[in-house]
Every structure is written in structure tokens, then in C-alpha cells.
Amino acid sequence: MEYLLLLAPAIAVVASLAIGMIVYGWRRPPVFGFKHNRVFGPFLAGFLVWALGPVERRLLHRVSPTAITVISLVLCLATGAVVAAGWIYIGVWLYVAAGILDILDGRLARLGNRDTKAGALFDSVADRWGELAVFTGFAWWAHDSLWLLAVMAAIAGSMMVSYTRARAESLGAAASGGIMQRAERIVLVSGGTLVAALVPGAALPIVGVTMALCGAASCATAIRRWQVAYQSLGAAAGARDSAHSAGTATIATTTQHTSPMIARTPNEASARLAAGTSDA
């Protein structure tokens, strides 16, 4: 029964996505205001925004982006709880729904001119709590095996990806991009968990490998951001030092050229006074 409960929605979702991609690729309707990266290129990002368009239009100006963020956080908390209880086939769909809402809240904020710093802070912090809840559920589910280390690596990597960017940007350096950002983590973890639920006899190693991949790619992304931000800040500091050195050299040169007019000793001053010379 559980197998059928999982398989039916999976088939429906895959079929809907396939048909939707064919229609989108054939019609190529104009889609604006979406972001993409090198993992999910413009086609996939544009398709997802186009597919969510009817939902956006229905929710726009009716539901606040903050409310969408809160619902997404609640779904992440529920995902962690049901995964910890061993119901990973339910956790998959809860996490997918949370990921879709995570896209919608930002879109609604921008389209409705309601994107504020307070909203951005609330969304970012809610995302971190949500990820912690999901990974904690997987950690509890796998706590009797060595795959727990893979989950811990995924937790560490995902937190450091976000922290490195936040800290770098607070210092004035850009540190975005990478192969394992939040969207990629949601897709990878959801996909791996779905496969694990379809193959219950090998669920633990499948989830463990998924978490190991997530942890390795997330750590690589965080380290790359660290490197890029460090180099950027170092180059900026070097440019400031060069400018300061150039300014100091200019002042020294100017002082050297004008110094003959200045009396350096009392005797020299007396001699100039006697000769009728003035420093004015």
C-alpha cells in the first residue's frame, strides 16, 4: 500500500513535468524576472517559473510572501519529523512542496513590490531552520549507522555555503554561485529520498550516498566561495594600500621640492633675516 501510495504521485509528477517541458519548449512563451545558475540553466529555470505562473497570479496581492515562507518552514519541520519516524515516502512530497513554496515567496515579493530587507532576513533565516529540521530528521533516521556521518557532512556543508556568502557580503565581497546551492540540495535530497522510498530494501545506503554527495558538493561550494571572497577582499586591500602608498609618495615629493624655502636651523633663519629674505 505504501509503495502504491508513493508510486502513483511519482508517475503523475514525472508525466506532468515531461508534458509541460514539451509544451514549454515548443511554445517558448516569454518569461521574465527569473534567476538561474549553471546547474539549472535558463531552460529549466524558465520552465519552472512558467509552470508556477498560474499559482503566482492567483496568490499575488492575496497572500503575503511572509505567510508563504512560514508555510514552507512548517513543511520543512514536518518533513524532518516524518523522516525521523521512518515515513520517508511522505517526507519526499512534503519537502518538494516546501521547495516550491520557497520559490514562490521570493517571486511574490518581487512581483508585488514587497521585497524588503526585513523580508529577506526572515526568508534566509527560515530557510536555514528548515534545512536544519530536514537534515536532523535524516540524522535521527540514520543514527544507528555510519551513514550518519554523511548526513552530518551535508548539514555542515549546507550551513557553510550560506554562512560564507553572508559573511563575505557583509565585508563587501560577492560570494554567490557554486554547484550545490539551496535549490540543488532540495532536488538532490528529494530525488535520492524518492528512489530510496521506491527501493525500501536499500533505502538507508541510497539516502546515505545522497547525503554524502550533498555534503561533498556543498563543502566544495563553500570552500570555493571562501577562496573567491578571500581573493576579492585581498585584492581590494592591495589596491587601497597601493593608493595610500602613491598618495604618501606624492606628499613626500611635494615636501622635498618646497623644503629649500624653509629655515631648518636658527642660524639659517638669522642669515635669511639679515639678507632680507622672507619665507612668506
VEXDOVEX-483252 format. One record per residue: x, y negated, z of N, C-alpha, C, CB in turn; residue in three letters; residue number from 1. Coordinates in steps of 0.2 Angstrom, whole numbers, always signed. Each point is the difference from the previous one (the first is absolute). Glycine has a CB too. Example, Ala and Ser with C-alpha at 12.3 -4.5 7.8 and 13.67 -1.06 7.14 Angstrom:
2
SITE/+66/+28/+39/-4/-6/+0/+4/-6/+0/-9/+6/+6/ALA/1
SITE/+7/-11/-10/+4/-6/+1/-4/-5/+3/+6/+3/-10/SER/2
REM end
This chain:
280
SITE/+4/+6/+0/-4/-6/+0/+4/-6/+0/-9/+6/+6/MET/1
SITE/+14/-6/-2/+5/-6/+0/+3/-1/-6/+2/+2/+12/GLU/2
SITE/+0/+4/-15/+4/-1/-7/-5/-3/-5/+7/+10/+3/TYR/3
SITE/-13/-8/-3/-5/-3/-5/-1/-7/+2/-5/+11/-2/LEU/4
SITE/+5/-13/+8/-2/-6/+2/+6/-5/-3/-6/+4/+10/LEU/5
SITE/+12/-2/-10/+6/-3/-2/+0/+0/-8/+6/+2/+11/LEU/6
SITE/-7/+3/-14/+1/+1/-7/-5/-4/-4/+5/+11/+2/LEU/7
SITE/-11/-11/+0/-5/-4/-4/+1/-7/-1/-8/+8/+4/ALA/8
SITE/+10/-12/+2/+1/-7/-1/+7/-1/-4/-6/-2/+11/PRO/9
SITE/+11/+7/-10/+6/-1/-3/-1/+0/-8/+6/+5/+10/ALA/10
SITE/-10/+0/-12/-1/+1/-7/-4/-6/-3/+0/+12/+2/ILE/11
SITE/-5/-15/+2/-4/-5/-2/+5/-7/+0/-10/+5/+5/ALA/12
SITE/+14/-6/-1/+5/-5/+0/+4/+0/-6/-1/-1/+13/VAL/13
SITE/+4/+7/-14/+5/+1/-5/-3/-1/-7/+7/+8/+7/VAL/14
SITE/-13/-6/-8/-4/+0/-6/-2/-8/-1/-4/+12/+1/ALA/15
SITE/+2/-15/+4/-2/-7/-1/+6/-4/-1/-9/+1/+8/SER/16
SITE/+15/+0/-5/+6/-4/-2/+2/+1/-7/+3/+1/+12/LEU/17
SITE/-3/+6/-14/+2/+1/-7/-5/-3/-5/+4/+11/+4/ALA/18
SITE/-10/-11/-3/-5/-3/-5/+1/-8/+1/-8/+9/+1/ILE/19
SITE/+9/-12/+5/+1/-7/+0/+6/-2/-3/-6/+0/+11/GLY/20
SITE/+11/+4/-11/+7/-2/-3/-1/+0/-7/+6/+4/+9/MET/21
SITE/-10/+1/-12/-1/+0/-7/-4/-6/-3/+0/+12/+1/ILE/22
SITE/-5/-14/+3/-4/-6/-2/+4/-6/+1/-10/+6/+4/VAL/23
SITE/+14/-7/+1/+4/-6/+1/+5/+0/-5/-2/+0/+12/TYR/24
SITE/+5/+5/-14/+6/+0/-5/-3/-1/-7/+6/+7/+7/GLY/25
SITE/-12/-5/-8/-3/-2/-7/-3/-7/+0/-3/+12/-1/TRP/26
SITE/+0/-14/+6/-3/-7/+0/+5/-5/+1/-11/+5/+3/ARG/27
SITE/+15/-4/+2/+5/-4/+3/-3/-7/+1/+9/+6/-7/ARG/28
SITE/-14/-6/+12/-3/-7/+2/+5/-4/+3/-11/+6/+1/PRO/29
SITE/+11/-13/-1/+4/-4/+3/-1/+0/+8/+0/-8/-10/PRO/30
SITE/+6/+9/+13/+0/+0/+8/+5/-4/+2/-4/+12/+0/VAL/31
SITE/+2/-17/+5/+5/-5/+2/+1/+1/+8/-4/-8/-10/PHE/32
SITE/+9/+4/+12/+1/+0/+7/+2/+6/+4/-8/-9/-1/GLY/33
SITE/+12/+14/-3/+2/+6/+4/+7/+0/+0/-10/+6/-4/PHE/34
SITE/+13/-2/+9/+7/+1/+0/+2/+7/-1/+0/-9/+9/LYS/35
SITE/+6/+10/-12/+2/+7/-1/+7/+0/+1/-9/+2/-8/HIS/36
SITE/+12/+4/+9/+7/+1/+1/+3/+6/-5/-1/-3/+12/ASN/37
SITE/+7/+5/-11/+3/+4/-5/-3/+7/+0/+10/-7/+0/ARG/38
SITE/-13/+9/+6/-3/+7/+1/-7/+0/-3/+7/+2/+10/VAL/39
SITE/-11/-7/-8/-6/+0/-3/+0/-6/-5/-6/+5/+10/PHE/40
SITE/+7/-4/-16/+1/-5/-5/-7/-4/-2/+9/+7/-5/GLY/41
SITE/-8/-11/+1/-6/-5/-2/-6/+4/-2/+8/-9/-3/PRO/42
SITE/-8/+15/+0/-5/+4/-2/-4/+2/+5/+6/+3/-10/PHE/43
SITE/-3/+1/+15/-3/+3/+6/-3/-5/+4/+8/+10/-1/LEU/44
SITE/-4/-16/+3/-2/-5/+4/-7/-4/-3/+12/-1/+4/ALA/45
SITE/-11/+0/-11/-6/-3/-3/-6/+4/+0/+8/-6/-7/GLY/46
SITE/-7/+13/+6/-6/+4/+0/-3/+1/+7/+6/+6/-9/PHE/47
SITE/-2/-6/+14/-3/+0/+7/-4/-6/+2/+10/+7/+3/LEU/48
SITE/-7/-13/-5/-4/-6/+1/-6/+0/-4/+11/-6/+2/VAL/49
SITE/-11/+8/-8/-6/+0/-5/-5/+5/+3/+7/-3/-10/TRP/50
SITE/-5/+9/+13/-5/+4/+2/-3/-2/+7/+7/+9/-5/ALA/51
SITE/-3/-13/+9/-3/-3/+6/-4/-6/-1/+9/+5/+6/LEU/52
SITE/-9/-8/-13/-3/-6/-1/-7/-1/+2/+7/+0/-9/GLY/53
SITE/-12/+5/+7/-7/+0/+3/+0/-1/+7/-3/+7/-10/PRO/54
SITE/+7/-3/+14/+0/+0/+7/+2/-7/+3/+2/+12/+0/VAL/55
SITE/+3/-15/-4/+2/-7/+2/-5/-5/-1/+11/+3/-3/GLU/56
SITE/-15/-2/-2/-5/-5/-2/-6/+0/+5/+4/+0/-12/ARG/57
SITE/-5/+6/+14/-6/+1/+5/+2/-2/+7/-4/+9/-7/ARG/58
SITE/+11/-9/+9/+2/-2/+6/+2/-7/+1/+3/+12/+2/LEU/59
SITE/-1/-15/-8/+2/-7/+0/-5/-4/+3/+8/+2/-10/LEU/60
SITE/-5/-6/+15/-4/-6/+4/-6/+3/+4/+2/-7/-10/HIS/61
SITE/-2/+14/+10/-5/+3/+5/+3/+3/+6/-7/+3/-10/ARG/62
SITE/+13/+0/+9/+4/+4/+5/+7/-4/+1/-7/+11/-2/VAL/63
SITE/+9/-12/+8/+6/-4/+1/+6/+5/-1/-6/-8/+8/SER/64
SITE/+11/+6/-11/+6/+4/+0/+3/+3/+6/+3/-7/-10/PRO/65
SITE/-4/+3/+16/+2/+3/+6/-4/+6/+2/+3/-12/+4/THR/66
SITE/-10/+12/-5/-4/+5/+1/+2/+7/-4/-10/-8/+2/ALA/67
SITE/+12/+7/-8/+3/+5/-4/+6/+3/+3/-5/-5/-10/ILE/68
SITE/+9/+0/+12/+6/+3/+4/-1/+4/+6/+6/-10/-5/THR/69
SITE/-11/+7/+9/-2/+4/+6/-2/+7/-2/-3/-11/+6/VAL/70
SITE/-1/+11/-11/-3/+7/-2/+5/+5/-2/-11/-6/-3/ILE/71
SITE/+16/+3/-1/+6/+4/-2/+4/+2/+6/+0/-6/-11/SER/72
SITE/+1/+2/+16/+4/+2/+6/-4/+6/+3/+5/-12/+1/LEU/73
SITE/-12/+11/+0/-3/+5/+4/+0/+7/-4/-8/-9/+4/VAL/74
SITE/+8/+9/-11/+1/+6/-4/+6/+3/+1/-8/-5/-8/LEU/75
SITE/+14/+1/+9/+6/+2/+1/+1/+4/+7/+5/-9/-8/CYS/76
SITE/-8/+6/+13/-1/+2/+7/-3/+7/-1/+0/-11/+6/LEU/77
SITE/-6/+11/-9/-4/+7/-1/+4/+5/-4/-10/-7/+0/ALA/78
SITE/+14/+5/-5/+4/+4/-3/+5/+4/+4/-1/-7/-10/THR/79
SITE/+5/+3/+15/+4/+3/+4/-3/+4/+5/+7/-10/-1/GLY/80
SITE/-13/+9/+3/-3/+4/+5/-2/+7/-3/-5/-10/+6/ALA/81
SITE/+2/+10/-12/-3/+6/-3/+6/+4/-2/-10/-5/-4/VAL/82
SITE/+16/+2/+1/+6/+4/-1/+3/+3/+6/+2/-8/-10/VAL/83
SITE/-2/+5/+15/+3/+3/+6/-4/+5/+3/+4/-11/+3/ALA/84
SITE/-11/+11/-5/-4/+6/+2/+0/+6/-5/-8/-9/+5/ALA/85
SITE/+12/+8/-11/+1/+5/-5/-5/-1/-5/+4/+7/+9/GLY/86
SITE/-8/-12/-10/-5/+0/-5/+3/-5/-6/-10/+2/+8/TRP/87
SITE/+15/+1/-11/+4/-4/-5/-4/-1/-6/+10/+4/+4/ILE/88
SITE/-15/+0/-5/-4/-1/-6/-5/-6/+0/+1/+13/-2/TYR/89
SITE/-3/-15/+8/-4/-6/+2/+5/-6/+0/-9/+7/+6/ILE/90
SITE/+15/-6/-3/+5/-5/+0/+2/-3/-6/+4/+5/+10/GLY/91
SITE/-4/-1/-16/+2/-2/-6/-5/-5/-3/+5/+11/-2/VAL/92
SITE/-11/-10/+3/-5/-5/-3/-1/-6/+4/-6/+9/-5/TRP/93
SITE/+7/-8/+12/+0/-6/+4/+6/-5/-2/-5/+7/+9/LEU/94
SITE/+11/-4/-10/+6/-4/-1/-1/-3/-7/+7/+8/+7/TYR/95
SITE/-10/-4/-12/-1/-3/-7/-4/-6/+1/+2/+11/-6/VAL/96
SITE/-8/-11/+9/-4/-5/+1/+3/-6/+4/-9/+8/+0/ALA/97
SITE/+13/-7/+5/+4/-5/+3/+4/-4/-5/+0/+7/+11/ALA/98
SITE/+4/-3/-15/+4/-3/-5/-4/-4/-5/+8/+9/+1/GLY/99
SITE/-13/-7/-3/-4/-4/-5/-3/-7/+3/-4/+11/-5/ILE/100
SITE/+2/-10/+12/-2/-6/+3/+6/-5/+1/-9/+6/+6/LEU/101
SITE/+15/-3/-5/+6/-4/+1/+2/-4/-6/+4/+8/+7/ASP/102
SITE/-6/-6/-13/+0/-3/-6/-5/-6/-1/+5/+10/-6/ILE/103
SITE/-11/-8/+8/-6/-5/+0/+1/-6/+4/-7/+10/-3/LEU/104
SITE/+10/-9/+9/+0/-6/+5/+4/-5/-3/-2/+7/+10/ASP/105
SITE/+8/-6/-13/+4/-5/-3/-3/-3/-6/+10/+6/+5/GLY/106
SITE/-13/-2/-9/-3/-2/-6/-6/-5/+2/+3/+11/-6/ARG/107
SITE/-7/-9/+10/-6/-4/+2/+2/-7/+3/-6/+10/+2/LEU/108
SITE/+12/-10/+2/+3/-6/+3/+2/-5/-6/+3/+7/+11/ALA/109
SITE/+0/-4/-16/+3/-4/-5/-6/-3/-5/+11/+6/+1/ARG/110
SITE/-15/-1/-2/-6/-2/-5/-4/-5/+3/+1/+11/-5/LEU/111
SITE/-2/-11/+12/-5/-4/+3/+3/-6/+4/-6/+10/+2/GLY/112
SITE/+13/-11/-4/+4/-6/+3/+0/+0/+7/-3/-6/-10/ASN/113
SITE/+3/+12/+13/+0/+1/+7/+7/+3/+3/-13/+1/-1/ARG/114
SITE/+18/-1/-3/+6/+2/+2/+4/-5/+4/+1/+7/-10/ASP/115
SITE/+0/-5/+16/+3/-5/+5/+6/+4/+3/-11/-6/+2/THR/116
SITE/+15/+2/+2/+6/+3/+3/-3/+4/+6/+8/-9/-3/LYS/117
SITE/-13/+7/+6/-3/+4/+6/-2/+7/-3/-4/-11/+6/ALA/118
SITE/+0/+11/-12/-2/+6/-3/+5/+4/-2/-10/-6/-4/GLY/119
SITE/+16/+3/+1/+5/+4/-2/+4/+4/+6/+2/-8/-10/ALA/120
SITE/-2/+4/+16/+3/+3/+6/-4/+6/+2/+5/-11/+3/LEU/121
SITE/-12/+10/-3/-4/+5/+3/+0/+6/-5/-8/-9/+5/PHE/122
SITE/+8/+8/-11/+0/+6/-5/+7/+4/+1/-7/-7/-8/ASP/123
SITE/+13/+3/+8/+6/+4/+1/+1/+4/+6/+5/-9/-7/SER/124
SITE/-8/+6/+13/+1/+3/+6/-5/+6/+0/+3/-11/+6/VAL/125
SITE/-9/+10/-8/-5/+6/-1/+3/+5/-4/-9/-8/+1/ALA/126
SITE/+12/+7/-6/+3/+5/-5/+5/+4/+4/-1/-7/-10/ASP/127
SITE/+6/+4/+14/+5/+3/+4/-4/+5/+6/+8/-10/-2/ARG/128
SITE/-13/+7/+5/-3/+5/+5/-4/+5/-4/-1/-10/+8/TRP/129
SITE/-1/+9/-13/-4/+6/-4/+5/+5/-2/-8/-8/-4/GLY/130
SITE/+14/+6/+1/+5/+5/-2/+2/+4/+6/+4/-7/-9/GLU/131
SITE/-3/+3/+15/+3/+4/+6/-5/+5/+2/+6/-10/+4/LEU/132
SITE/-13/+8/-4/-5/+5/+2/+0/+6/-5/-7/-10/+5/ALA/133
SITE/+7/+9/-11/+0/+6/-5/+6/+4/+1/-6/-7/-8/VAL/134
SITE/+12/+4/+9/+6/+5/+1/+0/+3/+7/+7/-8/-8/PHE/135
SITE/-9/+4/+13/-1/+4/+6/-4/+6/+0/+2/-11/+5/THR/136
SITE/-8/+10/-9/-4/+6/-1/+4/+6/-3/-10/-7/-1/GLY/137
SITE/+14/+6/-4/+4/+5/-3/+5/+3/+5/-2/-6/-12/PHE/138
SITE/+5/+1/+16/+5/+2/+5/-3/+5/+5/+6/-11/-2/ALA/139
SITE/-12/+9/+4/-3/+5/+5/-2/+7/-3/-4/-10/+6/TRP/140
SITE/+2/+9/-13/-2/+6/-3/+6/+5/-1/-9/-6/-6/TRP/141
SITE/+15/+3/+5/+6/+4/-2/+5/+0/+6/-1/-3/-12/ALA/142
SITE/-1/+2/+18/+4/-1/+6/+4/+7/+2/-7/-10/+4/HIS/143
SITE/+4/+15/-6/+3/+7/+2/+5/+2/-5/-11/+3/+5/ASP/144
SITE/+13/-7/-10/+4/+2/-6/+6/-5/-1/-10/+7/-5/SER/145
SITE/+15/-5/+2/+5/-4/-2/-2/-6/-5/+8/+9/+2/LEU/146
SITE/-14/-8/-5/-2/-5/-5/-2/-6/+4/-5/+9/-8/TRP/147
SITE/+4/-9/+14/-1/-6/+4/+6/-5/-2/-6/+7/+10/LEU/148
SITE/+12/-5/-11/+5/-4/-1/-1/-4/-7/+8/+7/+6/LEU/149
SITE/-11/-4/-11/-2/-3/-6/-5/-5/+1/+2/+10/-6/ALA/150
SITE/-7/-9/+10/-5/-5/+2/+3/-6/+3/-9/+9/+1/VAL/151
SITE/+14/-8/+4/+3/-5/+3/+4/-4/-4/+1/+7/+10/MET/152
SITE/+2/-4/-15/+4/-4/-5/-5/-4/-5/+9/+9/+0/ALA/153
SITE/-15/-7/-1/-4/-4/-4/-3/-6/+4/-3/+11/-6/ALA/154
SITE/+2/-10/+13/-2/-5/+4/+6/-6/+0/-7/+8/+7/ILE/155
SITE/+13/-5/-6/+6/-5/+1/+1/-4/-7/+5/+8/+9/ALA/156
SITE/-6/-4/-14/+1/-3/-7/-5/-5/-1/+6/+10/-4/GLY/157
SITE/-12/-9/+5/-6/-4/-2/+0/-6/+4/-7/+9/-3/SER/158
SITE/+9/-9/+10/+1/-6/+4/+5/-4/-2/-5/+6/+9/MET/159
SITE/+11/-3/-11/+6/-4/-2/-1/-4/-6/+7/+8/+6/MET/160
SITE/-11/-5/-11/-1/-3/-6/-4/-7/+1/-1/+12/-6/VAL/161
SITE/-4/-11/+10/-4/-6/+2/+4/-5/+4/-10/+6/+0/SER/162
SITE/+14/-4/+5/+4/-4/+5/+6/-4/-4/-3/+8/+9/TYR/163
SITE/+6/-4/-14/+6/-3/-3/-3/-6/-5/+6/+11/+0/THR/164
SITE/-12/-10/-3/-2/-5/-4/-2/-6/+4/-4/+8/-8/ARG/165
SITE/+0/-7/+14/-2/-5/+4/+6/-4/+3/-11/+6/+3/ALA/166
SITE/+16/-3/-1/+6/-3/+3/+3/-4/-5/+1/+9/+9/ARG/167
SITE/+0/-6/-15/+4/-4/-5/-4/-6/-2/+5/+11/-4/ALA/168
SITE/-11/-10/+3/-4/-6/-2/+0/-6/+5/-7/+8/-7/GLU/169
SITE/+7/-6/+13/+0/-5/+6/+7/-4/+0/-8/+8/+7/SER/170
SITE/+13/-5/-10/+7/-3/-1/+1/-3/-7/+4/+8/+8/LEU/171
SITE/-10/-8/-12/+1/-3/-6/+2/+4/-6/+2/-10/+6/GLY/172
SITE/-2/+16/-5/+3/+5/-6/-6/+4/-2/+11/+0/+5/ALA/173
SITE/-11/+2/-12/-6/+4/-2/+3/+7/+0/-4/-9/-8/ALA/174
SITE/-1/+14/+11/+2/+7/+0/-6/+4/-1/+9/-3/+9/ALA/175
SITE/-12/+2/-15/-6/+4/-2/+2/+6/-5/-8/-10/+2/SER/176
SITE/+4/+14/-4/+1/+5/-5/+2/+6/+3/+3/-9/-8/GLY/177
SITE/-1/+14/+4/+3/+6/+2/-5/+6/-2/+5/-5/+10/GLY/178
SITE/-3/+11/-10/-4/+6/-2/-5/+2/+4/+10/+3/-6/ILE/179
SITE/-10/-5/+13/-4/+3/+5/-3/-5/+4/+6/+11/+0/MET/180
SITE/-11/-15/-3/-4/-5/+4/-6/+3/+3/+5/-9/-7/GLN/181
SITE/-9/+5/+10/-6/+2/+3/-5/+4/-5/+1/-9/+8/ARG/182
SITE/-2/+7/-14/-4/+3/-5/+3/+7/-2/-4/-11/-4/ALA/183
SITE/+10/+11/+3/+3/+6/-2/+0/+5/+6/+7/-6/-8/GLU/184
SITE/-6/+4/+14/-1/+5/+6/-7/+2/+1/+9/-6/+5/ARG/185
SITE/-14/+2/-6/-7/+3/+0/-1/+5/-5/-4/-11/+4/ILE/186
SITE/+6/+10/-10/-1/+5/-6/+4/+6/+2/-2/-9/-9/VAL/187
SITE/+8/+8/+11/+4/+6/+1/-3/+5/+5/+10/-6/-4/LEU/188
SITE/-11/+2/+10/-3/+4/+6/-7/+3/-2/+7/-7/+8/VAL/189
SITE/-11/+3/-11/-7/+3/-2/+1/+6/-4/-5/-12/+1/SER/190
SITE/+9/+11/-7/+1/+5/-4/+3/+7/+3/+1/-9/-9/GLY/191
SITE/+4/+8/+13/+3/+6/+3/-5/+3/+5/+11/-5/-1/GLY/192
SITE/-15/+1/+4/-5/+3/+5/-5/+3/-3/+2/-9/+8/THR/193
SITE/-4/+7/-14/-6/+3/-4/+3/+7/-3/-5/-11/-3/LEU/194
SITE/+11/+11/+1/+2/+7/-2/+1/+4/+6/+6/-5/-10/VAL/195
SITE/-4/+3/+15/+1/+4/+6/-7/+3/+2/+10/-7/+4/ALA/196
SITE/-15/+3/-4/-7/+2/+2/-3/+5/-5/-2/-11/+5/ALA/197
SITE/+4/+11/-11/-2/+5/-5/+4/+6/+0/-2/-9/-7/LEU/198
SITE/+8/+9/+11/+4/+6/+1/+1/+1/+7/+6/-1/-11/VAL/199
SITE/-11/+3/+15/+1/+0/+7/+5/+4/+3/-12/-2/+0/PRO/200
SITE/+14/+7/-3/+5/+5/+2/+7/-3/+0/-7/+9/-4/GLY/201
SITE/+8/-14/+0/+6/-4/+0/+0/-7/+1/+3/+8/-8/ALA/202
SITE/-9/-10/+12/-1/-7/+1/+6/-4/+4/-13/+3/+0/ALA/203
SITE/+15/+1/+5/+5/-4/+4/+7/-1/-4/-5/+6/+10/LEU/204
SITE/+8/-1/-14/+6/-2/-4/-2/-5/-5/+5/+11/+2/PRO/205
SITE/-11/-11/-5/-2/-5/-5/+0/-7/+3/-6/+9/-7/ILE/206
SITE/+3/-10/+12/+0/-6/+3/+7/-2/+3/-12/+2/+3/VAL/207
SITE/+15/+3/-1/+7/-2/+3/+5/-2/-6/-2/+8/+9/GLY/208
SITE/+1/-5/-15/+4/-3/-6/-2/-7/-2/+2/+12/-4/VAL/209
SITE/-9/-12/+4/-2/-7/-1/+2/-5/+4/-10/+5/-4/THR/210
SITE/+10/-4/+11/+3/-5/+5/+7/-1/-1/-9/+4/+8/MET/211
SITE/+13/+1/-10/+7/+0/-1/+1/-5/-6/+2/+12/+5/ALA/212
SITE/-5/-11/-10/+1/-4/-6/-2/-7/+1/-3/+9/-7/LEU/213
SITE/-3/-10/+11/-2/-7/+2/+5/-3/+5/-12/+3/-1/CYS/214
SITE/+15/+1/+5/+5/-3/+5/+7/-2/-4/-5/+7/+9/GLY/215
SITE/+7/-3/-13/+6/-1/-4/-1/-6/-5/+3/+12/+1/ALA/216
SITE/-8/-12/-4/-1/-6/-5/-1/-6/+4/-5/+8/-9/ALA/217
SITE/+1/-8/+14/-1/-6/+4/+6/-3/+3/-11/+4/+3/SER/218
SITE/+15/+1/+0/+7/-2/+3/+4/-3/-6/-1/+8/+9/CYS/219
SITE/+1/-5/-15/+4/-3/-5/-2/-7/-2/+2/+12/-4/ALA/220
SITE/-9/-13/+4/-3/-7/-2/+2/-5/+6/-9/+6/-6/THR/221
SITE/+9/-4/+12/+2/-4/+5/+7/-2/+0/-9/+5/+7/ALA/222
SITE/+13/+0/-8/+8/-2/-1/+1/-4/-6/+3/+11/+6/ILE/223
SITE/-6/-10/-11/+1/-4/-6/-2/-7/+1/-2/+10/-7/ARG/224
SITE/-4/-11/+10/-2/-7/+2/+5/-3/+5/-12/+3/-2/ARG/225
SITE/+14/+0/+7/+5/-2/+4/+6/-3/-3/-4/+8/+8/TRP/226
SITE/+7/-4/-13/+6/-1/-4/-2/-7/-4/+4/+12/-1/GLN/227
SITE/-9/-12/-3/-2/-6/-4/+0/-6/+4/-6/+8/-8/VAL/228
SITE/+2/-7/+14/-1/-6/+4/+7/-3/+3/-12/+4/+3/ALA/229
SITE/+16/+1/-1/+6/-2/+3/+5/-3/-5/-1/+9/+8/TYR/230
SITE/+1/-7/-14/+4/-3/-5/-3/-7/-2/+3/+11/-5/GLN/231
SITE/-10/-11/+5/-3/-7/-2/+2/-5/+6/-9/+6/-7/SER/232
SITE/+8/-4/+13/+2/-5/+5/+7/-1/+1/-9/+4/+6/LEU/233
SITE/+14/+1/-8/+7/-2/+0/+2/-4/-5/+1/+11/+4/GLY/234
SITE/-4/-11/-10/+1/-4/-6/-2/-7/+2/-1/+9/-8/ALA/235
SITE/-5/-10/+11/-2/-6/+2/+4/-4/+5/-12/+4/-2/ALA/236
SITE/+15/+0/+7/+4/-3/+5/+7/-2/-4/-5/+8/+9/ALA/237
SITE/+7/-4/-13/+6/-1/-4/+0/-7/-4/+2/+12/-1/GLY/238
SITE/-8/-13/-2/-1/-6/-4/+0/-6/+5/-7/+7/-9/ALA/239
SITE/+4/-6/+14/-1/-6/+5/+7/-1/+3/-11/+3/+3/ARG/240
SITE/+15/+2/-2/+7/-1/+2/+4/-4/-5/+0/+10/+7/ASP/241
SITE/-1/-8/-13/+4/-3/-6/-2/-7/-1/+1/+11/-5/SER/242
SITE/-7/-13/+6/-3/-6/+0/+3/-5/+5/-10/+4/-6/ALA/243
SITE/+10/-1/+12/+3/-3/+6/+7/-2/-1/-8/+6/+7/HIS/244
SITE/+12/-1/-9/+7/+0/-1/+2/-6/-6/+1/+12/+3/SER/245
SITE/-5/-12/-8/+0/-5/-5/-1/-7/+3/-3/+8/-9/ALA/246
SITE/-2/-8/+13/-2/-7/+3/+6/-2/+4/-12/+2/+0/GLY/247
SITE/+15/+2/+4/+5/-1/+5/+6/-3/-4/-4/+9/+8/THR/248
SITE/+6/-5/-14/+6/-2/-4/-1/-7/-3/+2/+12/-2/ALA/249
SITE/-8/-13/+0/-2/-7/-3/+1/-6/+5/-8/+6/-7/THR/250
SITE/+6/-4/+14/+1/-5/+5/+7/-1/+1/-11/+3/+5/ILE/251
SITE/+15/+2/-4/+7/+0/+1/+4/-4/-5/-1/+11/+6/ALA/252
SITE/-1/-10/-13/+3/-3/-5/-1/-8/+0/-1/+11/-7/THR/253
SITE/-5/-12/+9/-2/-8/+0/+4/-3/+6/-12/+3/-5/THR/254
SITE/+12/+0/+10/+4/-2/+6/+7/-1/-1/-8/+5/+7/THR/255
SITE/+11/-1/-11/+7/+0/-2/+1/-6/-5/+1/+12/+2/GLN/256
SITE/-5/-13/-6/+1/-6/-5/-1/-7/+3/-4/+8/-9/HIS/257
SITE/+0/-8/+15/-1/-7/+3/+4/-1/+6/-12/+1/-4/THR/258
SITE/+16/+4/+6/+4/+0/+6/+5/-5/+0/-2/+12/+2/SER/259
SITE/+5/-14/-8/+6/-5/+0/-3/-7/+3/+6/+6/-9/PRO/260
SITE/-12/-7/+8/-2/-7/+3/-1/+0/+7/-6/-1/-11/MET/261
SITE/+7/+7/+15/-2/+0/+7/+7/+0/+4/-11/+6/-2/ILE/262
SITE/+11/-11/+6/+6/+0/+5/+1/+6/+4/+0/-13/+0/ALA/263
SITE/+5/+17/+0/+0/+6/+4/+4/-1/+7/+0/+6/-11/ARG/264
SITE/+4/-12/+12/+3/-1/+6/+0/-7/+2/+8/+9/-2/THR/265
SITE/-7/-11/+8/-1/-7/+2/+6/-5/-4/-4/+4/+11/PRO/266
SITE/+10/-1/-12/+5/-4/-3/-2/-1/-8/+8/+5/+7/ASN/267
SITE/-11/+0/-10/-3/-1/-7/-5/-5/+0/+3/+11/-3/GLU/268
SITE/-8/-11/+8/-5/-5/+0/+3/-7/+1/-8/+8/+5/ALA/269
SITE/+13/-9/+0/+3/-6/+1/+4/-3/-6/+1/+3/+12/SER/270
SITE/+2/+2/-16/+3/-2/-6/-5/-3/-5/+10/+9/+2/ALA/271
SITE/-15/-5/-3/-5/-3/-5/-3/-6/+2/-3/+12/-2/ARG/272
SITE/+2/-13/+9/-3/-7/+2/+5/-5/-1/-6/+6/+9/LEU/273
SITE/+12/-5/-8/+5/-5/-1/+1/-2/-8/+6/+4/+10/ALA/274
SITE/-8/+1/-14/+1/-1/-7/-7/-3/-3/+8/+9/-1/ALA/275
SITE/-13/-10/+6/-6/-2/-3/-4/+5/-3/+5/-11/-1/GLY/276
SITE/-4/+17/+2/-4/+5/-3/-6/+2/+4/+10/+4/-6/THR/277
SITE/-16/-2/+3/-6/+2/+4/-2/+6/-2/-3/-12/+2/SER/278
SITE/+0/+16/+2/-3/+7/-2/-7/-1/-2/+8/+6/+8/ASP/279
SITE/-11/-12/-7/-7/-1/-2/-1/+1/-7/-1/-7/+9/ALA/280
REM end
